[in-house]
């Protein structure tokens, strides 16, 4: 016999055999012979029971997930000597790894010829997806040294346990006590962030302030909301003998927009949630468009297909959301008494909620510099044509068309006719 992809020899028990077992379980399976030298000479084992106990104990204690169901131990007489055969099948929960090293190249091994070699990060991710599927929150986390200071605090405030059993029930941990990506999102080591910028005026020309919020999503939720709340100014009006205070943005709308951005974003993307605060609006942009099987009209009606179902369940248990699918309708409802309304925009890979400042003139809301110039043309004319836009802004025909299209979508203007002779009227 010779060593090959599915056969390896060990003269006696050494802890290094764990690498071979892991590699077999992650590749095509194989047989490890204990009692044969590397060059194929049979030397045998004197105390087969003790040797088998050492091997079985180290496999049970040193490899995760549990591989014992895929390992069989047999003895065989070769050349008059007793040897131990450790027969390993390809496991169903790859990647298997050395518990002391974690789900990293130095802990995950595969067979390459007659050798056990560290797997690449790409190979590890492929094995995880093949085993756990494509759903981000269910996939095993590459970082298994997570802490939950913030999460434990939030669960304690709601009188909810946060032990191993509760973590398994919520989906933070597998039955083999391996952390999932859901655990990563709630952990202090969460690598997804929220980037927030405050701009001067109504464009992104000049920054006033910028922040990046990290840590557990529960901490990010609180910290970001508190920051936006500080920016949500009170404006006062005098009505008779009383002073009436009006905040720029309904606090409920801010809360729901922020929760939507954190709960429904696609965490398979590494980029951050983006929040931009202007004088006249706040924009919340999260990665991941609509989930499959749901349309824009559906979400406006309150229909919800949750991308991160288990994350939403955690937020529900912590009383951070009331029920599924009510966020967008509630945002719209919070603006009922105002002339300005929130705007929802969706692309294939992004979701954007724009909350208008209720204390800003609705006619000025959402308009950029060039759009404002076009709107002001109506102060002198009953209607305009595309050529008027080209002349007043000194822009190309294509750019003029884009600006007009934007104003049509915002319902600032309306069109009459078609082609070059199209006339545009102010909607209000």
C-alpha positions, 0 to 999 in steps of 0.5 A, a space after each residue: 500500500 502507498 499513501 494517496 488522497 484517501 490513504 495515510 499512515 501513522 506509526 503511532 498516535 500523534 495529535 497531528 492526526 486531527 488534520 488528516 481526519 478534518 481533511 478527509 471529512 472535508 474532501 472525499 473521506 479516507 482511511 488512516 492506518 495507525 501502526 504503519 510507518 510513512 514508507 509503508 512498513 507495518 510495525 503494529 500496535 502493542 495496546 490496540 485498546 489504548 491507542 483506539 481510545 486516544 484516537 477517538 477522544 482526540 477526534 471527539 474533543 478537537 474537531 468541530 462540528 461533531 464528526 464522530 458519526 462519520 468515523 468508524 474504527 476497525 482493527 486489522 492483522 497485516 504481516 502478523 501485526 495488529 493495526 488500527 484503521 480509522 475510516 472517515 466518510 465525507 461529512 455532511 456539515 463541512 467545513 470541519 475544523 480544528 476547534 483550537 484554530 476555528 473556521 480559518 485556513 489554519 484550522 480547516 484542512 483538505 486533501 491534496 494528493 497524499 497530504 493534508 493542506 490548509 484550505 483557502 478562504 474561498 474554499 472555506 466559504 464555498 463549503 459553508 454555502 454548500 452546507 448551510 445554503 445561501 441565507 446569510 443569517 443561517 451560515 456559520 460565522 468565520 469568527 467563533 470568538 464572539 462576545 455579547 456585552 451589548 446583546 446581554 444588556 438588551 436581553 436582560 432589560 426585557 427579562 429574556 434569557 440569553 444562555 446557550 439554549 436561548 441562543 440555539 432557539 433564536 438561531 445564533 448557534 447551531 446544535 453543535 454550538 457553532 455561532 452563525 452569522 446571526 450571532 455575528 450581527 448581534 455580537 460586539 464584533 459585528 463587522 457591518 456598520 452604519 455611515 452617517 453624514 450631515 451636509 450643509 444645505 441640500 446637496 453633498 457639496 459640503 460636509 458638516 459632520 460624519 460618523 461611522 457606527 459599529 458594534 452590535 446591531 443593537 448598539 448601532 440602532 441605539 447610537 444612530 437613533 440618538 444621533 439623529 434625534 439630536 439633529 431633529 430640531 424643534 421649530 416653534 410657532 406662536 398660535 394665539 397665547 400658546 407656543 407650538 413646537 414642531 420637530 423637523 421629522 416625526 420621531 416615529 418615522 425616523 425609528 421605522 426607517 432606521 429599523 427597516 435599514 438594519 433588519 431588511 438589508 442584505 448582509 451578504 454585501 460588506 458595504 455600510 448602511 448610508 444615512 445622509 442628513 440635509 437641511 430639507 431631508 434625511 436619506 436612508 440607503 441600505 443594500 439589497 433591493 426587494 426580496 424575490 416574490 414581492 413588488 414595490 406596490 406590495 410593500 406600500 400595502 404592508 406586505 412583507 417578505 423578510 430577508 433576515 427572518 431570524 434577525 427580525 424575530 430577535 428584534 420582535 422579542 426585544 420589543 423593537 418592532 411591533 409586527 412584520 410588514 407595518 414599517 413602511 405604512 407606518 412611516 407614511 401614516 406619520 406624515 398624514 398631517 403634513 403636505 410633504 410626504 416620504 419617498 421610497 425608491 428601490 433598485 435591484 440592489 438598494 432600498 432608499 427611504 427619504 424623509 422630508 423635513 416637515 418644517 421646510 416649504 414643500 415646494 423646495 423639498 427634494 429639489 437640487 440646484 438645477 431643478 430649482 432653477 428650472 422650477 423658477 422658469 415658471 415665474 415668467 412663463 406659463 409653460 416651458 419646453 426642453 430648449 428653455 432648460 438647455 438655454 437657461 442652464 447651458 446644458 446638453 439636450 441629453 442633460 436637459 432631458 434627464 433633469 426634466 425626467 427627474 422633475 416629472 418623477 417628483 411630480 413637480 411638473 407635468 407634460 403635455 404632448 410628445 417629442 420635441 414639441 412637448 410642453 411642460 407645466 407646473 403641477 401646482 
